[in-house]
Amino acid sequence: MKGGLIVLFIVLSCLLVNAATERITLRMGENIIMQDKNITLVTTSEDAIVVCVNNEKKIVTGSSTVNGVSVIIEEANRNSAELRLQYECK
């Protein structure tokens, strides 16, 4: 019985993902350092943003992964964006 519980614990532990999640607001040109990633909001509009993660730029509408960081737009306007960022810790 103990052996079965130990095996179950190990299997469940392997399935869990160790990730950091932050919800932040950035103005155009501002950045945040998350783990070892430098995340900058390059430009924004009401329906899309351009984000740069460690020198990799991408246009994001809704959600996207940029250089290993999941970027989800919660709210955006012409000056700033509220984002949910998720990064898998290694």
C-alpha positions as CSV (number, residue, x, y, z in Angstrom):
1,M,0.0,0.0,0.0
2,K,2.8,2.4,0.9
3,G,4.6,1.6,-2.3
4,G,1.5,2.4,-4.4
5,L,1.1,5.8,-2.7
6,I,4.7,6.6,-3.3
7,V,4.4,5.7,-7.0
8,L,1.2,7.8,-7.2
9,F,3.0,10.8,-5.6
10,I,5.9,10.6,-8.0
11,V,3.6,10.4,-11.0
12,L,1.6,13.4,-9.9
13,S,4.7,15.4,-9.1
14,C,6.0,14.8,-12.6
15,L,2.8,16.1,-14.1
16,L,2.9,19.5,-12.3
17,V,4.5,22.4,-14.2
18,N,6.6,24.8,-12.2
19,A,5.7,28.1,-13.7
20,A,5.8,31.8,-12.6
21,T,2.7,33.9,-13.5
22,E,2.4,37.7,-13.1
23,R,-0.3,40.1,-14.0
24,I,1.2,43.5,-14.8
25,T,0.5,46.8,-16.4
26,L,3.1,48.3,-18.7
27,R,3.2,51.6,-20.5
28,M,4.8,51.9,-24.0
29,G,8.6,51.6,-23.6
30,E,8.5,50.1,-20.1
31,N,9.9,46.7,-19.3
32,I,9.9,44.1,-16.6
33,I,12.5,41.5,-15.7
34,M,10.8,38.1,-15.0
35,Q,13.2,35.3,-14.1
36,D,15.9,35.7,-16.8
37,K,13.6,37.4,-19.4
38,N,13.5,41.1,-20.2
39,I,10.0,41.8,-21.4
40,T,9.3,45.2,-23.0
41,L,6.1,46.7,-24.3
42,V,7.2,48.2,-27.6
43,T,3.9,49.7,-28.8
44,T,0.2,49.1,-28.2
45,S,-3.2,49.8,-29.7
46,E,-6.7,48.8,-28.6
47,D,-6.6,45.4,-30.3
48,A,-2.9,44.4,-30.5
49,I,0.5,45.0,-28.9
50,V,4.1,44.6,-29.9
51,V,6.2,42.9,-27.2
52,C,9.9,42.2,-27.1
53,V,11.3,39.3,-25.0
54,N,15.1,39.1,-24.9
55,N,15.4,40.8,-28.3
56,E,12.6,38.7,-30.0
57,K,9.7,41.0,-31.1
58,K,6.2,39.8,-31.9
59,I,2.8,41.2,-32.6
60,V,0.3,39.8,-30.1
61,T,-3.5,39.9,-30.5
62,G,-5.2,38.0,-27.7
63,S,-2.4,35.7,-26.6
64,S,0.9,34.3,-27.9
65,T,4.2,32.8,-26.8
66,V,7.2,35.0,-27.3
67,N,10.7,33.5,-26.6
68,G,9.3,31.1,-24.0
69,V,7.0,33.6,-22.3
70,S,3.2,33.2,-22.6
71,V,1.7,36.7,-23.1
72,I,-2.0,37.2,-22.6
73,I,-3.6,40.6,-23.2
74,E,-6.1,41.4,-20.4
75,E,-6.7,45.0,-21.5
76,A,-5.0,47.4,-23.9
77,N,-5.3,51.0,-25.0
78,R,-3.2,53.4,-26.9
79,N,-0.8,54.1,-24.0
80,S,-0.5,50.9,-21.9
81,A,-1.5,47.3,-21.7
82,E,-2.5,45.0,-18.8
83,L,-0.9,41.6,-19.4
84,R,-0.8,38.2,-17.8
85,L,2.7,36.7,-18.3
86,Q,3.6,33.1,-17.6
87,Y,7.1,31.7,-17.8
88,E,8.1,28.1,-17.1
89,C,10.8,27.9,-14.4
90,K,13.7,25.6,-15.1
